Amino acid sequence: MRPARAVLQIFLAVTALAWLFPIVWAVVNSFRDYEFTARHGYLSFGGFTLENYRRAWVEGQLPGYFLNSLIITVPSVLLILFLSSCAAFVLTHYSRRFNLVMLAVFLAANLLPVQALLVPLFRMANAVPLPYWISESGAVYDSHIGVVLVHTAFQMGFCTFVLSNFMKALPPSLIEAARVDGASVFQQYRKVVLPLCRPSLAALATLLVTWIYNDLFWALALLSSGDKLPITTALQNLQSTFFVDYNLLSAGSVLIALPTLVVFFALQRHFVAGLTLGASKG
């Protein structure tokens, strides 16, 4: 092995260990009793228990927060993928003159820091009315619908850009054959293009679930009721003013991270392929 390659492999191994160490350390301590680690130190061995996970589940009131995150994440991901795939299909196959301009408009929101849009979106959420049986405030503010709409607006640009690049790589003869057979525009989209976009849709779904599920900024900005907050705020219930049980906090963090890990491992075979397909032409 050449010295340069050996140095590179050693560097990558050390970097991977440095990145994984905090995660592994948190998982290990989540199974340890706090009194044991306080008495013997965190470098000791022993004191393993499952009590931290039971306490985190009960004291953190995780079931209700998980439900709130589910209500926000699932509709947001489905709405983003549907709207962005429709927009990408039209921009790729039907809009030749204005497609670059429209893509620039879709991506414009991603160029702005979200903090700059907090005040206007907050005021807009308070001004747009909703029925009281949907939102107690009578407005989009303090409702899950508001958070879903914000995530949809901000993530559509990136997803449209990725899907349009993927659809450009599809053979034009498929669409032409569908038109000859008398398929409508929606039938071309649903029966021809959409099934071929499954790898890219799966990859985007993995990214979207991670981004939206882990979001804390817009949840705190647009939700005021404690019973509507997502799972990212649940760790606050495991901390007191003057004392923090870091083993209990680690157990809660592991439980909160599990859904995103499940989604990633379920869709991992599509993840890399979906992001690279359509990246080059030829």
Steps between C-alpha positions, in 0.01 A plus 500: 500500500633842408578736793257764377214250484585363844499851648165569334345183643632576848362854476157375388492238778589756768242744361229230501584403860495865610158543336355179643641531853241750639214293356634171637578663834145636528349159416721321757419747778130483420510145641683601819363608837576862587581427866756239395671735255492786751669280759751320275536745211402472134820311418397211726327184382171372639170632627310394191123527510195558279336729753617813313296405195187435705537833680573688178190353337273583795647821644572646160141429385645373174188330352314832466802677353561214258140535381547874443816439297313236299217744429753759376752279319284258299267756334794732434707231326208374291392851398856606411567191290168527316523873420870495414462196274210669318701821460810311384294304246352816348831689499679206341254398229269794433661832596798564273512880502459577867638186668827660613315805633253283689777284645673819617175609667464163672857513627483865608354416841793270574745788452348703784570425868183378666552744788449790257151375419392431858323831567297520173400133523405540866274795417355320200423194713308720745310673218385195299179364658413137567185344647511475879454123486838484323686773691400633841652837412281530190810549283775299337719589798510231771382228262683209341373616161715812522816300566415259216449788255828668598699178455329438167583847372865487603580146383317503166777689321775250579278200422382651171861562398607142580198339334526716188861388452392139541208533257724659237699176492191293415464401131267747321364209296306380807296820516456507123372142500252586776375799300455287189296253704270784605615540862407828663758720670412364843511142373847564353610630838336229713550188287825571313719751681409451867581124515843569349568767762471266798875497581524879504171530691627255761825693536315828538257344746794394719642851499164666558408276792835580663472876443137542600503252788806671654370853447474713812509856364163517324329288764594748773418798275155387384374287791420635845297216653712247683282208394569575131881518513704233315739244644803730467373697802443193719853496644414814696270285715800291608694798637441693820617847586793402723570137407536300179523120490710461187447124489125555494546772240707261286226237519242754388724611213539140381124444507439822307760410235362150434228597244747674269737203522217263410406711197861523385572128526169418333581722201879486498524287185322779311681787671830521312355380170215749518727798561748410224258397227450791265809678629677458165377481142612265227 
